[in-house]
Amino acid sequence: MVEENRALDAVFHALAHDARRGMLRRLAAGELSVGELAEPLRMSLAAASKHVKVLEQAGLVERTVTGRRHVCRLRPHPLSDAVAWLRFYEGFWDARLDALQHVLDPPHPSVHEEAP
């Protein structure tokens, strides 16, 4: 249980930064080098590599090194644990919003009721 919590914490930590979310989105289309991941973000290779390291630690990215080229690929499985955690709260908020709508909606007159 503790290990599951650590893994989920690592995923949410990785998703907490916009640059890392963007990297994951782009990796969903296919493998990219660290340089290619850094390019649209206008950051140094060192900064991009640090972000990739966070994604690797969360298990979201796998990096292979061939010479000086570091190629990254998405490993989406850890995201399923985060989605499952969020789904619980989706049900909670759906129920709360339904209750609010019930309070805010005025009662509808019955078709059998006659207006004065």
Steps between C-alpha positions, in 0.01 A plus 500: 500500500780742587679418175177565304468838671859589412443404137181707483675794670778480240247505214317803639832674566603435139168634372527811718722684251369628167824419317481135607132475404590639159781250463264212577242630254760514225643159587151352452558553125831309504859492618693826528852592601557720803604777260172466310309513828689815603463684169143638519545579869806713431701349778851367518575133454603486865163638614310266269705207625406585860132500404542168320667360813189590706282327241729195510485484881121496475521215249334709229797512263764253394827640368747310284847632432681434173828686499412858586138470389242454775167377364186506714182300468175524693411234755134586569412226752570709814243752373227238542555502878464878505183480288353240736573725798337797327193298395403459865478877532319531168216298652510712814473825304232364267285416804565841659418686179183296450391590855575868433301493178207346689511787750536771236238372255153637578229237532319439173120514512329173427315476169190409698510815711285782378626854500272756677 
